[in-house]
Amino acid sequence: MENQSLKGRTLYIPQMNYAGSRALAAVFRSVGIDATVSPDSDPRTLELGGKYTSGDECYPEKVTLGNFLKLTEREDFKPEKTALFMATANGPCRFGQYAVYIRKVMRDLGYDDVMIFSPSSSNGYGAEGENATSLERTAWWAVVSSDILQKMLLKTRPYEINEGNTDEVFTKSVDELCLAIEQKGTGKERMTRIMEVLTKARDQFRGVAINYNPEFPLIGIVGEIFCRLNNFSNDNLIRRIEKFGAETWLSDVTEWVWYTKVEHIRKLRMAGKRFSKEMLIAKIKNSVQKSDEHKLLKPFAEDFRGYEEPEVSEILDYNEPYLPCPPGAGGEMVLNIGRAIYLYEKGVDGVVDISPFTCMNGIVSEALYPRVSRDHENIPIRTFYFDGTQMDLDRDVGIFIELARNYKRKKTKKREE
């Protein structure tokens, strides 16, 4: 979809996570598109989402749709001036139907003029149109930078002495990142501004007063990407884990982006395009993005020692003995299994899978986790499902953290100091 068609409209970005959605909105503003995040989630979100879904849809679609429908209740809502960002994907996940269903609901409600802006994983989320190159590269910087800030937040907050200090640094840094992204200038100037923001944020995170406790277990977080990243959808599970005296290592957005790019390359090979122009373009893009990622991560080499992110190929290799899948059929389940094993190798003390209730990726992964655990020193692995209903999370989290502490005392895979 070309950027020209977005002129005169406001593009609303779903709040999958706090930093990433705001940074992506700033990316669109950097090329002159009016963009902002969708409304915050609250009980009205679930009320509206539930009204226009049957229950067969997964929880993230209910949340996303509900927040988009809240826009229609605003007095200044104008369908012809509204665009909704909803990426899509191929494969077994119902995520591929989100954009189609949201478009249907809007039409059923008489809002035919609302635009659904929907980039796809089929080409690695490549941009199109007049500003494609600038938009795609800046979007990548935004994703990587947001993941970095999120990682620093989770690495620091469990040990803070004054509650709220880490969150304050995080939100301020996200605001400054967005300003650096949306300001006009060359790509080189924009990268320089982003690097300055990240370096400043690093120093501010390091400046938070902490009381580091080596006895805190480190819990790896995997699962469905929206549910694990969206605090409303997972009922603030990560904060709950922290309150029981543990630190978390959250699977980030870049993991999924790199996976779609690996799949894109694999599909080109299967289509007999190993030496095609499309393959050359895809490999050049991947090379440039890998270089940019390394540059953005460089100031954090010391901070992320022992928290290095794996190559997607490594995750897929770890997964292969447990869930061999043909191209395009794996999705998040192969990432969950492979990453759980990678996290074991890095010395984490437990793995939590956050998934929507009835999610096929979550169900398949959960079925395999007992075997994965047995093969890896019985590391605790627990799936938490969410559908918006109330449950006694604290009890279950408390039990799991105790299991993680017991495992920490007897494991042979030690963390890198």
Secondary structure, 3 states (H helix, E strand, C coil): CCHHHHCCCEEEECCCCHHHHHHHHHHHHHCCCEEEECCCCCHHHHHHHHHCCCCCCCHHHHHHHHHHHHHHCCCCCCHHHEEEECCECCCCCHHHHHHHHHHHHHHHCCCCCCEEECCEHHHCCCCCCCCHHHHHHHHHHHHHHHHHHHHHHHHHHHHECCCCHHHHHHHHHHHHHHHHHHCCCCHHHHHHHHHHHHHHHHHHHHCCCECCCCCCCEEEEEECHHHHHCCCCCCCHHHHHHHCCCEEEECCHHHHHHHHHHHHHHHHHHCCCCCCHHHHHHHHHHHHHHHHHHHHHHHHCCCCCCCCCCCHHHHHHHHCCCCCCCCCCCCHHHHHHHHHHHHHHCCCCEEEEEEECCCHHHHHHHHHHHHHHHHCCCCCEEEEEECCCCCCHHHHHHHHHHHHHHHHHHCCCCCCC
